[in-house]
């Protein structure tokens, strides 16, 4: 029996996710850490939203529990708040239009000049990294035992990472759509008792973090907590 600080890791982990997203590399570190602790026996529970990097974390789990109110989102990476694929598309459009009509060179030079050197390459690398990570996680956990997993994973990756299809990084994908693209979805409404507990916890921490000067709470199963408050601005 594997136990860490009083937690029986052999029981696996139910991970409540409520996040607008974040860094791809931080996401990779978190997923790797949880995988080592629980050997992939992690279920993502999404009471409301798990967008962008949150969706990537959910895809690393053995299954995803969602309610009718829950949403995941596209995993297309953003650089400086701009969709990486959109930047590449704009650059390729500039090349195409200048070839067709050289008189547009000055216009497109102004547009392209806003991007620093190597930025296009960084966009391509970010897209490739997000797709590679999610494909690897889906293959090693959610679809590990599926002999026909490759086309399923390919369809999921294309559905979640195609910026031209989603059109905006903030696009919400509900439980039915997530299931339709191939993800293993558990519906929260199938267990009313569990659903009530999940939403109670969710509403409690949203109220706590939203109504007080608290930025982080770390609490163990014994009720011992570390609370970090938002620093007051200096007078």
Secondary structure, DSSP 8 states (H G I E B T S, - for coil): --EETTEEGGG-EEEE--B----HHHHHHHHHHHHHHHTT-EEEEESSEE-THHHHHHHTSSEEEE-TT-EEE----EETTEEHHHHHHHHHHHHHHHHH-GGGHHHHHHHHTTS-TTHHHHHHHHHHHHHHHHHHHIIIIITTT-TTHHHHHHHHHHHHH-HHHH-STT-EE-HHHHHHTT--EEEGGG-HHHHHHHHHHHHHHHHHHHHSSEEEEEE-TTS-EEEEE------
